[in-house]
């Protein structure tokens, strides 16, 4: 597939997939603790809180984003799904300073999560799925 043929959702999935994978790996150099509950700790990676759990979530999310970026339908699924999940995480983060007593969050995390959610949902909504893409491409050549 040509880079010009990628949908906005595929670009979102690839960009955030690679970014999250790198951030997850680098995060282990900042904080690799797997504390939970009242012992939950996190250190700043720039201005964002990270710990071992947070790093694992970043790495796994990144790998899924990269894998799903290969097709328009996969990219759209990741962008919309990730957008919705990060929307929920944003709301949760504004209410509590941790997600499930595993992942510490702060104000900077909440703002970033909100932007990631909005961009994901927007990229997913403006991207056509395979059926529409195939129909449109066929109509242009006819």
N, C-alpha and C positions, 0 to 999 in steps of 0.2 A: 504494500500500500504506500502510495506517495504521501509525503508530509502534507501536501496541499489537500489531500482527500480526507484527512482526519476531521472528525466533527469536533465542536467545542467540548463536548463531554469526554471524548478520547484525549484531547489535549489536557483537560483538567485532570483526568485520571492519571495520565502519564506524569505530568508536572507534580501533582501532589503525591503520587506514588513514590517518585524518586526523592522528593524533598523529605517525605516522612521516613523513608528508609534511611537516608543520611542522618536526619535528626535523631532517629532512634539509636543508631550506632554511636554517634557522637555523644548522645545523652548518657551512655554508660560510663564515659570518662568523667562526667560531671557528678552523677549519682547513680549507683548501682544497687541501692538498698531496696529490699522487698518488704518493708515494714507495712503494717496494716493497722486499722482502727485508730486508737488514741496515740499509738506510737508512730503514726504516719509522718514521714519526713520527706522533704523535697528540696532540692537546691536549684538555683537559677542557672538556666542555660540562656544566656543573654538576660531577658527579663521574664522568661517562662519557667514555671516550676516543672521539674522532672524527677522521676525516681525510676527504679527498675521496672515496675509495672507499666508506667507511662511509656518507657522506652520500648517495651515489648509490644504494647498497643501500636505505637508508631511503626515499628518494623513490620508487624503483621498487616497493618492497614496499607503500608507502602507496597508490600509484595502483592496484595490483592489489587490495588490500584494499577500497578504495572501490568499484571496479568490481564486484567479486564480492559485495559486500554487498547488491546489489539483489534477489537471489533467495535463498530458503532453501537451495537446493542449492549455489549459488555461495558463500554465507556459510559453509556447512558445509565445503565443499572448502577454502576459505581457512583457516578456523580449524584444521582437522585438519592440513592440509599445513604451514601456518606453525608450528603447535605441534610437529610432528615435526622440521622443519628447525631450529627454534630449540632443540629438545632436543639435537640433534646439535651445533649451534654452542656450546651450553652446555658439553657434555662436552669439545669441542675446546678451548674457552677455558680450562677448568681444567687441561688438559694443556699448552697452549702459550699464549703471550701475544699471538698474532696468528692470524687466520684466513687461511689460504692465503698468508701473508706479504704480505697486502694491508690487512687490517683489524685495527688494534690493539684489544685488549680488556684490561680489568682486572677486579679482583674485583667491583666494582659492576656492570659490564657482565654478568658471569656470573650474578650474583644476579637482575638484571633479566631476562636471557634465560631463566633457569629459570622465573621467574614468568610470562613471556609464553608459554612453551611449555605450562606446566601449565594456564593459563587457556584457551589455544586448544584444547587437547585436550579439556578439560572442556566448553567451549562447544560444540564440534563433536559430542561424544558425547551431550549432552542435547538437541541440536536434531534435530528430525525433518526428514526430507527431503520433497520435494514430494509424493511418492506417499502417504506416511503422513499428511501435513498435509491433502491433498485428501480422503483417505478419512475422516479424523476430522471434518473440517469438514462433509462430506456427511452423516455419520452423525448429527451434532448437529441438522441441519435436518430430517432425516427423521422 
